[in-house]
Amino acid sequence: MATPSQFAGILREIVKSLDDTREIEAETVAKDSLALVRDRVQNDKLKADLQPFGTYSGAVVPYWFYTNKPSNVSDATQKALDKYGYFVSYADWRDVNNLQSDQIDLTFTGEMWKSAFVTLGEVSEGIATATIQFESGENALKAGYHSERFGNILALSEEETEVIVLSYKERRFEFLNALLG
């Protein structure tokens, strides 16, 4: 049995160890959050409130509007003209590029999501924060546009929040168990 002095030493070691790992934990939580959100948006096509983003626009523009737009296939503009005629919608453009065109998933080339990264934010005594950002430039503009249109696209659903909290608690429990042997 530990003496009060030994027990106090053990507690100091635990507090120091927790403090030493809080920045790593903040980054882990942010990365896990990003992975959950990206999966929900791309696969389930749902916002954080579990409502769909909606459908892709059926409004048409002349096919040549897409001439300098990103494409996943060669001669996509010509294929759009051949398949849909002079007027083409964004849903049609996605179809020509072999992408699903029914529900919005905020993904065309995938570059916006690939550009997302986690940075360590403010660190103060007992607190560490991490932030999810998009690389500056076109991908950041896309993310900003989507957030203006749909609300915070990086927001967690209630279920995702529960998963993140449980995962964090499990990691901390295992960490404390290892320290206490």
N, C-alpha and C positions, 0 to 999 in steps of 0.2 A: 504494500500500500504506500502511495506517495505521501510525503509530508506536505503541509501547506506550501512550503517554499518550493518544493519540486513541482507541485501542481501549478503554481503561479508561473514557473518557468515553462511548463508544457503549454499553458495558455498563451504566454508571450510568443512562443514558437509558432503556435497555430495562427495567431493574429498576424505575425510577420509573414508567414507563408501565404496566407490569404491575400495580404496586401501585395506581395511580390507577384501574384498571378492575376490580379484584377484587370490589368491591361489586356492580357491574353484572353481572359474571359470575355471582356467587352467586345473584342474583335470576333471571337468565336460566336457570341450571341448575334452580332450583326451579320456575319457570314451565313449562319444558319437561317436567320430571318430572310435574307435576300434569296436564299435557295428555296425556301418555302413559298415566298411570294411569287417568284419567277415560275415555279412549277404550277401554282394555282392559275396565274394569268395565262400562261402559254398552253397548258393542258386542259384546264377546266373553263377558261375564258370568263372568269368571275372576278369582280372587285372584292375588296375586303368585307363588304356587307353581304357577300355571296350572291349579289345580283349580277346578271350579265352586263358586259360593257355595251352590248347592242350588236347590231349587224353592220356590215360594211356597206358603204353608200352605193346606191343604184343610180345616182345622178350621173349623167353622161357628159363627157367632154370629147372633143375631136381626138382621135387615136394618137395623133402626133404630139399631144400634150405629154405623153409618156416617153417620148424619144430619149431624153437624157436622164430618166429616172432609173434608180437601181433595178436590176433585173436578175433573175436566177437562170434564165435561158437565153441562148443567142437568138437574135432577130425577134425579140419579144414584141416589139412594136408592130412589125409586119405580121406576126402571128395573131396579134390582137385585131388588126385590120381584117385579116383573112377570116377569122372566126366570128367577130362581132360586127364588122362593118366599120363605117367612118366614125361612129360615136361609141365610146367605150366607158364603162363605169370603173370605179376603183375595184369593186368586187370582180369584174371581168378581168381587170389587170392582174389581180391576185391569181385568178384561175389560170390565166395564160402562163403565169410563173410557177405553176404546180403547187400552189398554196391553197389551203382551205379558205373558202370565201363566205362562209355562213356567219360565224360569230367572231367578233373582234378579239384578237389575242395579243395585240401590240407587238407583233413580230412580222417582219418581212424578210430582212436579211439576217436578223438576229444580232446585228452589230450594237444596237442600243443596249441590249441585255449583257452582251459580252463586255461592254465598256464600263459596266457598273463595278465599283470597287469600294472597299472599306478603308476608312482612315481612322486612326486613333484621334479622338477629340480632346477635350479638356480633361486633364488629370489633376485631381486635388486629393487631399487626405481622405482616404476611404472611398473615393468615387473616381471611376474611369468611364468615359463615354466613347463610343465609336459611331461614326457616321457613314451612311451609304451614299455614294455620289456617283455621278456619271462623268466620264471623261468630258472635258470641255469641248466645245465645237458642236458639230451636227448632232451627236448623240445626246448631249446635254439639252440642246434645243428641243429634240424630239421628246425627251422625258419631261421637260417643262411643259410642252404643249399638251402631252397626254395628261399630266397632273392638273393642268388648268381645265381640261375638258371633263375628266373623269374623277377628279379629287386625287388625293395622295395615292399614287400607284404603288408606293412601297409600304402602305399601311398593312398591318397584319390583321387577319380575321380573328375572331374570338378563339376559334379552335387552334389556329396557328400560335396565338399568344400562349395558350395552355401548353402546347407542345414545347415551345421555347422555354417556358418556366419550368416544366417538368424535366426537360433535358438539362437545364442549368442546375437544378436541385440535385439531380442524379450525379452530375459531374462533381459538384461540391461535396456531396455525401461520400463519394468514392475517394475524393482527395482527402477529406478529413479522416476517413477510415484508414487510409494509408499512413497518415501522420500519427494516428493513435495506435496503430499496429494492432 
